[in-house]
């Protein structure tokens, strides 16, 4: 259950980086 929560937090983090183009 904790893993799913961490994945939910990682998803927005990656989307934010993609928007910033810092990937």
PQR file of N, CA, C, O and H, with PARSE charges and radii, in Angstrom:
ATOM      1  N   UNK A   1       0.859  -1.205   0.000 -0.4000 1.5000
ATOM      2  CA  UNK A   1       0.000   0.000   0.000 -0.0000 2.0000
ATOM      3  C   UNK A   1       0.893   1.253   0.000  0.5500 1.7000
ATOM      4  O   UNK A   1       0.612   2.234  -0.689 -0.5500 1.4000
ATOM      5  N   UNK A   2       1.963   1.193   0.782 -0.4000 1.5000
ATOM      6  CA  UNK A   2       2.861   2.357   0.848 -0.0000 2.0000
ATOM      7  C   UNK A   2       3.549   2.552  -0.498  0.5500 1.7000
ATOM      8  O   UNK A   2       3.835   3.676  -0.912 -0.5500 1.4000
ATOM      9  H   UNK A   2       2.191   0.396   1.341  0.4000 1.0000
ATOM     10  N   UNK A   3       3.807   1.440  -1.168 -0.4000 1.5000
ATOM     11  CA  UNK A   3       4.499   1.531  -2.471 -0.0000 2.0000
ATOM     12  C   UNK A   3       3.615   2.267  -3.479  0.5500 1.7000
ATOM     13  O   UNK A   3       4.101   3.057  -4.287 -0.5500 1.4000
ATOM     14  H   UNK A   3       3.574   0.527  -0.832  0.4000 1.0000
ATOM     15  N   UNK A   4       2.323   1.998  -3.419 -0.4000 1.5000
ATOM     16  CA  UNK A   4       1.404   2.656  -4.362 -0.0000 2.0000
ATOM     17  C   UNK A   4       1.369   4.157  -4.073  0.5500 1.7000
ATOM     18  O   UNK A   4       1.285   4.975  -4.988 -0.5500 1.4000
ATOM     19  H   UNK A   4       1.927   1.356  -2.762  0.4000 1.0000
ATOM     20  N   UNK A   5       1.434   4.497  -2.808 -0.4000 1.5000
ATOM     21  CA  UNK A   5       1.392   5.926  -2.433 -0.0000 2.0000
ATOM     22  C   UNK A   5       2.660   6.617  -2.929  0.5500 1.7000
ATOM     23  O   UNK A   5       2.618   7.753  -3.403 -0.5500 1.4000
ATOM     24  H   UNK A   5       1.503   3.832  -2.065  0.4000 1.0000
ATOM     25  N   UNK A   6       3.785   5.918  -2.814 -0.4000 1.5000
ATOM     26  CA  UNK A   6       5.071   6.487  -3.264 -0.0000 2.0000
ATOM     27  C   UNK A   6       5.036   6.666  -4.774  0.5500 1.7000
ATOM     28  O   UNK A   6       5.555   7.651  -5.299 -0.5500 1.4000
ATOM     29  H   UNK A   6       3.819   4.995  -2.429  0.4000 1.0000
ATOM     30  N   UNK A   7       4.424   5.711  -5.471 -0.4000 1.5000
ATOM     31  CA  UNK A   7       4.357   5.797  -6.939 -0.0000 2.0000
ATOM     32  C   UNK A   7       3.475   6.983  -7.339  0.5500 1.7000
ATOM     33  O   UNK A   7       3.743   7.667  -8.326 -0.5500 1.4000
ATOM     34  H   UNK A   7       4.003   4.910  -5.044  0.4000 1.0000
ATOM     35  N   UNK A   8       2.427   7.210  -6.560 -0.4000 1.5000
ATOM     36  CA  UNK A   8       1.520   8.330  -6.861 -0.0000 2.0000
ATOM     37  C   UNK A   8       2.264   9.647  -6.687  0.5500 1.7000
ATOM     38  O   UNK A   8       1.988  10.616  -7.395 -0.5500 1.4000
ATOM     39  H   UNK A   8       2.209   6.654  -5.758  0.4000 1.0000
ATOM     40  N   UNK A   9       3.198   9.688  -5.758 -0.4000 1.5000
ATOM     41  CA  UNK A   9       3.954  10.924  -5.513 -0.0000 2.0000
ATOM     42  C   UNK A   9       5.035  11.071  -6.584  0.5500 1.7000
ATOM     43  O   UNK A   9       5.382  12.183  -6.983 -0.5500 1.4000
ATOM     44  H   UNK A   9       3.423   8.901  -5.183  0.4000 1.0000
ATOM     45  N   UNK A  10       5.556   9.942  -7.037 -0.4000 1.5000
ATOM     46  CA  UNK A  10       6.640   9.986  -8.038 -0.0000 2.0000
ATOM     47  C   UNK A  10       6.071  10.410  -9.397  0.5500 1.7000
ATOM     48  O   UNK A  10       6.747  11.094 -10.166 -0.5500 1.4000
ATOM     49  H   UNK A  10       5.274   9.039  -6.712  0.4000 1.0000
ATOM     50  N   UNK A  11       4.859  10.014  -9.686 -0.4000 1.5000
ATOM     51  CA  UNK A  11       4.246  10.334 -10.989 -0.0000 2.0000
ATOM     52  C   UNK A  11       4.190  11.860 -11.187  0.5500 1.7000
ATOM     53  O   UNK A  11       4.656  12.360 -12.212 -0.5500 1.4000
ATOM     54  H   UNK A  11       4.311   9.458  -9.061  0.4000 1.0000
ATOM     55  N   UNK A  12       3.630  12.600 -10.229 -0.4000 1.5000
ATOM     56  CA  UNK A  12       3.560  14.060 -10.379 -0.0000 2.0000
ATOM     57  C   UNK A  12       4.956  14.687 -10.402  0.5500 1.7000
ATOM     58  O   UNK A  12       5.167  15.724 -11.029 -0.5500 1.4000
ATOM     59  H   UNK A  12       3.252  12.194  -9.397  0.4000 1.0000
ATOM     60  N   UNK A  13       5.892  14.057  -9.722 -0.4000 1.5000
ATOM     61  CA  UNK A  13       7.273  14.581  -9.684 -0.0000 2.0000
ATOM     62  C   UNK A  13       7.874  14.478 -11.082  0.5500 1.7000
ATOM     63  O   UNK A  13       8.538  15.405 -11.546 -0.5500 1.4000
ATOM     64  H   UNK A  13       5.720  13.214  -9.212  0.4000 1.0000
ATOM     65  N   UNK A  14       7.644  13.364 -11.745 -0.4000 1.5000
ATOM     66  CA  UNK A  14       8.198  13.154 -13.093 -0.0000 2.0000
ATOM     67  C   UNK A  14       7.481  14.088 -14.072  0.5500 1.7000
ATOM     68  O   UNK A  14       8.102  14.660 -14.969 -0.5500 1.4000
ATOM     69  H   UNK A  14       7.104  12.611 -11.368  0.4000 1.0000
ATOM     70  N   UNK A  15       6.165  14.232 -13.886 -0.4000 1.5000
ATOM     71  CA  UNK A  15       5.396  15.109 -14.800 -0.0000 2.0000
ATOM     72  C   UNK A  15       5.885  16.548 -14.645  0.5500 1.7000
ATOM     73  O   UNK A  15       5.921  17.306 -15.615 -0.5500 1.4000
ATOM     74  H   UNK A  15       5.661  13.767 -13.158  0.4000 1.0000
ATOM     75  N   UNK A  16       6.256  16.914 -13.435 -0.4000 1.5000
ATOM     76  CA  UNK A  16       6.726  18.289 -13.185 -0.0000 2.0000
ATOM     77  C   UNK A  16       8.074  18.487 -13.887  0.5500 1.7000
ATOM     78  O   UNK A  16       8.335  19.537 -14.474 -0.5500 1.4000
ATOM     79  H   UNK A  16       6.227  16.299 -12.648  0.4000 1.0000
ATOM     80  N   UNK A  17       8.918  17.464 -13.816 -0.4000 1.5000
ATOM     81  CA  UNK A  17      10.252  17.563 -14.446 -0.0000 2.0000
ATOM     82  C   UNK A  17      10.087  17.637 -15.957  0.5500 1.7000
ATOM     83  O   UNK A  17      10.815  18.366 -16.631 -0.5500 1.4000
ATOM     84  H   UNK A  17       8.706  16.610 -13.339  0.4000 1.0000
ATOM     85  N   UNK A  18       9.138  16.889 -16.483 -0.4000 1.5000
ATOM     86  CA  UNK A  18       8.918  16.896 -17.936 -0.0000 2.0000
ATOM     87  C   UNK A  18       8.461  18.275 -18.373  0.5500 1.7000
ATOM     88  O   UNK A  18       8.859  18.760 -19.433 -0.5500 1.4000
ATOM     89  H   UNK A  18       8.547  16.297 -15.935  0.4000 1.0000
ATOM     90  N   UNK A  19       7.628  18.905 -17.560 -0.4000 1.5000
ATOM     91  CA  UNK A  19       7.129  20.259 -17.893 -0.0000 2.0000
ATOM     92  C   UNK A  19       8.290  21.244 -17.850  0.5500 1.7000
ATOM     93  O   UNK A  19       8.370  22.161 -18.667 -0.5500 1.4000
ATOM     94  H   UNK A  19       7.305  18.510 -16.699  0.4000 1.0000
ATOM     95  N   UNK A  20       9.171  21.049 -16.905 -0.4000 1.5000
ATOM     96  CA  UNK A  20      10.325  21.954 -16.760 -0.0000 2.0000
ATOM     97  C   UNK A  20      11.387  21.627 -17.812  0.5500 1.7000
ATOM     98  O   UNK A  20      12.223  22.460 -18.164 -0.5500 1.4000
ATOM     99  H   UNK A  20       9.106  20.304 -16.241  0.4000 1.0000
ATOM    100  N   UNK A  21      11.323  20.375 -18.306 -0.4000 1.5000
ATOM    101  CA  UNK A  21      12.317  19.969 -19.297 -0.0000 2.0000
ATOM    102  C   UNK A  21      13.669  19.773 -18.647  0.5500 1.7000
ATOM    103  O   UNK A  21      14.705  19.971 -19.282 -0.5500 1.4000
ATOM    104  H   UNK A  21      10.645  19.698 -18.020  0.4000 1.0000
ATOM    105  N   UNK A  22      13.663  19.385 -17.379 -0.4000 1.5000
ATOM    106  CA  UNK A  22      14.940  19.196 -16.662 -0.0000 2.0000
ATOM    107  C   UNK A  22      15.318  17.718 -16.725  0.5500 1.7000
ATOM    108  O   UNK A  22      16.354  17.318 -16.194 -0.5500 1.4000
ATOM    109  H   UNK A  22      12.822  19.224 -16.863  0.4000 1.0000
ATOM    110  N   UNK A  23      14.477  16.905 -17.374 -0.4000 1.5000
ATOM    111  CA  UNK A  23      14.770  15.472 -17.439 -0.0000 2.0000
ATOM    112  C   UNK A  23      16.014  15.336 -18.293  0.5500 1.7000
ATOM    113  O   UNK A  23      16.490  14.224 -18.517 -0.5500 1.4000
ATOM    114  H   UNK A  23      13.635  17.230 -17.806  0.4000 1.0000
TER
END
